[in-house]
Amino acid sequence: MPVEFDADSFKPAELKWTEQGPANIGLGVAEMDFGTAPVVVDAVHDALRSGVHGYLSPARSLATRVASTQWQKSRGWSVDPEMVRLVPDVVTALFRIMTEYINPEWPVMVMTPAYPKFFKIAWNCSGNPPPSLDLERVEGHLKTEGPCLVVLCNPHNPTGSVLKEGELVQLAELVRRHGGMVISDEVHAPLAYPSATHLPSPRCLVNQRRASLSRSPRRPRHGTSPASSVQK
């Protein structure tokens, strides 16, 4: 069924049309290009004018759950409102299901195409072992390609994995032997769990001949990025 659009209502979505540059479209972003429906704008205005901006009351929660079941019923699925749980977004819903309702030993199969964040959640919540340094691959590259710049993220973002001292020492030895430099982004070090001991990479690299560069977690000044410290 053809649908007619008013060209005057076209309002380019900012992120979708800018993140990939003017020659491309960010198709991974779910943004509308025809503005916001008047009925939605009116509903938001009414909500603001009502002055009720606090926590969701039981009555409003129930009304929202009932509205959800009514929409599902129009599609042929009868759902008890008491079985509906309200969440802020689909990512939160998937995370809660994976961490609270399924066997943590189960693998996760994501059928593509799918929302990219689903893959990150699946990896973090499906019992996969935390990432570790592939020292054999690093050594192989150094042997065949020569000195290079090794960039670390410790703790790892987004998994939070903290590299062990032995891994850092072995990496330092490889770089010392074959040449190169190590840069370590450690801005999330203060967020490591007490059960994980974070060791600043320069502590393990300090006795090596090459310099290591570590991005410090210190608070930045206005208009500047977190300070960097160079240790030899």
C-alpha positions, 0 to 999 in steps of 0.5 A, spaced: 500 500 500 503 506 497 504 511 503 504 519 501 509 523 505 509 531 506 516 533 504 515 539 508 515 534 514 522 531 513 526 533 519 533 529 518 535 525 524 541 528 526 545 522 528 543 517 523 545 522 517 552 525 521 555 519 524 558 516 517 559 522 514 554 526 509 555 521 503 553 515 508 546 513 512 547 510 519 542 505 518 544 502 524 540 508 528 533 507 529 531 514 528 525 517 524 526 522 518 519 525 519 519 528 525 515 526 531 507 525 530 503 530 533 499 526 538 506 524 541 508 531 542 501 533 545 501 527 550 508 529 552 506 536 553 500 534 557 504 530 561 509 536 563 503 540 564 500 535 569 506 536 574 506 529 575 514 527 574 515 523 580 516 515 580 511 511 577 505 509 581 502 502 582 496 505 578 500 508 572 504 502 572 498 497 572 495 502 566 501 501 562 501 493 563 494 493 561 495 497 555 501 493 553 496 486 553 491 490 549 496 491 544 498 484 544 491 481 544 489 485 538 495 481 535 492 475 537 496 473 543 492 474 550 497 476 556 495 477 563 497 484 565 500 481 572 505 477 567 508 484 564 514 487 567 516 494 565 523 495 563 526 502 560 529 499 554 530 492 550 537 492 552 535 492 559 530 486 558 535 482 554 540 483 560 535 481 565 533 475 562 540 472 560 542 474 567 536 471 571 532 466 567 536 462 563 542 457 565 548 461 565 552 455 561 547 456 555 551 459 549 547 464 546 545 464 538 543 471 535 540 471 529 542 476 524 541 482 522 540 484 529 541 490 534 549 490 534 548 491 542 545 484 542 552 481 541 555 485 546 550 483 551 551 475 549 558 475 549 558 478 556 553 474 559 553 467 556 559 464 560 564 466 555 571 466 559 574 473 560 579 476 554 586 474 555 592 477 552 594 472 546 601 472 547 603 467 541 599 472 536 603 478 539 610 474 538 608 472 531 607 478 529 613 481 532 617 476 529 615 477 522 613 484 522 618 487 527 617 492 532 610 495 533 606 499 537 602 495 542 595 498 545 592 495 551 586 497 555 587 495 562 581 494 565 578 491 558 572 495 556 567 493 556 568 486 559 572 489 565 577 484 565 583 485 568 590 483 566 594 479 570 601 481 572 604 474 569 601 477 562 604 484 563 611 481 564 611 476 558 608 482 554 614 486 556 619 481 555 616 480 548 617 488 546 623 488 549 626 482 545 623 484 539 622 492 539 616 496 540 612 500 545 606 499 549 601 504 550 596 502 556 589 505 557 588 504 564 582 510 565 577 505 568 582 502 573 578 505 579 572 501 577 575 494 578 572 490 583 576 488 589 577 481 587 581 483 581 587 486 583 589 491 578 597 493 576 599 499 573 602 496 566 608 501 567 610 497 574 611 491 570 614 494 564 618 499 568 625 495 567 624 494 560 629 498 555 623 501 551 618 506 554 611 505 556 605 510 556 599 509 561 593 514 560 592 516 567 585 515 571 586 522 574 580 527 573 581 531 567 581 539 567 576 543 563 577 542 556 582 537 556 583 529 556 585 525 562 592 526 563 598 521 560 604 519 564 610 517 561 614 512 565 621 509 563 
